[in-house]
Amino acid sequence: MKTIGLIGSFRKNFDEIVAIKQYFQDNNLHVNNPIGNNLTKQGCLFVRCHGDNENDDDSMIQTKAIARLFKCDLVYVFVKDHFIGKTTCYEVGRLLQRGIPLYFSEKPDDFPLYIPSKRIISKEEVLYLAINGLETVFYSENNHPNEKLENEIICH
């Protein structure tokens, strides 16, 4: 069974992210992030999910999330109104360096790296790729000036 992680602005879009999580679970994929379906701490910059240890500080919650994401076969970045936020930008950078396949629901405006158009896909397309095979090299088209350099610095 393939394992998928979901990231995005949990603070702004948690209900939509949970709906995508349910879609993947209904189609026999394991989703290991987010760990819960409800928020237990809202109205702050770093929300908590049901399942997070309430005694953990923000840095421990983030470290645990990264550890879960590093175990994923792919990560889907939920982008709404072209926004992902600082924490998601950080996570995307870590995942790129780790070589975890990444896909985005739309192009974020607040992310400073080039994203190939083939990496912007629907949840249905993510499901298809998860079942039928993933392209693991993020920058593979080599039709953008950034791709060659990015491929040189990403660990594969």
PEQUI-V622902 format. One line per field, one symbol per residue. burial: + if it has 16 or more other C-alpha atoms within 10 Angstrom, else -. A space follows every 10 residues. Layout:
# PEQUI-V622902
burial->???
This chain:
# PEQUI-V622902
burial->--++++++++ ++-+--++-+ ++-+----++ +++++-+-+- -----++++- -+-------- +---++-+++ -+++++++++ --+++-+++- ++--++--++ ++++++++-- +---++--++ +-+--++--+ -------++- ------+--+ +--+--
